[in-house]
Amino acid sequence: MRFESIASGSSGNCIYVGSDKTHLLMDVGISRKRTVDALHGIGLDMNDIDGIFITHEHVDHITGLPVIAKHSSMPIFATRGT
């Protein structure tokens, strides 16, 4: 199991969690470009990501979600309220 903090703080949160077979993002509170660049830095591409988990709807956890969802068909997991 691998964990990488891509961004953490009030300006945006995004964590990569993965293994050899599964790659997930926890929150995408940063731009798609910043997310893609960070993934490249750890040897991954956005196409490698199997899904996104959104912990809650605060802007610092969802900023990049609309653009990422527009350019991808990966599943997005969140509570009904979120």
N, C-alpha and C positions, 0 to 999 in steps of 0.2 A: 504494500500500500504506500502511496506517495501523496504527500500534502505539500502544496506550494501556495504561499500567500502572495497573490498577485497585487492586491491593493487592500489596505485596511485603514479605516478612519472616516471622519465626517465628509471627506471629499470623494469617497467611494470605497466599496467593499467587493472583493472578488477572491474566491479561493478555488484552486484546482485540487480535486481529489481523484486519484486514479490508481490503476493497476496496469498490468500488461494488456488486459482485455477490455477494461472499462475506463472511460474518461468522463468526469463530471465537473461542472462548475457549480459552486455554491454562491449565489448572487452574482449580478453583473452591474454593479453600481458605477462602472466606468464606461467610457465610450467603447464601441466595437473595435475601433482602430487600436486603442490602448490594450484591449483584451487580446486581439490578434497578435500584436507586437510582443506582449508578455508570454503568450503561448509559444511563439516562435523561439523566445529566449529559453524555454525549457524543452525545446525539441518537439513541439506539437503544433498542429494546425487546427483551425476552427472546425474543419471537417472531421477531425479525430474525436471531437466532443460528442458524447452519446446523449447528453441531456443536461438541463439546468434546473437546479433547485432554488427557489426563491423563498427566503426565510420570512420576509415581510415586505410591505409595499413602500417603505420609506425610500426617498429618492436616492440616497446613497447606497441602496441595494438593487435598484432597478434602472438606473439611467441608461444603460446600454441595451436593455431588453427589447424595446420596440424595433431597433435597427437589426439586432441579431435575429429576432424572430422573423423579420421581413426577408432576410437573406438565407434562412435555414428552415428545415422542416423538423429539426430535433425537438423532442418533447420538452415541455416546460412544466415543472411540478411546483404547485403552490396550494395553499389552503383556499377554500372557496372565498373567504373574505378578501384575501390578497388578490 
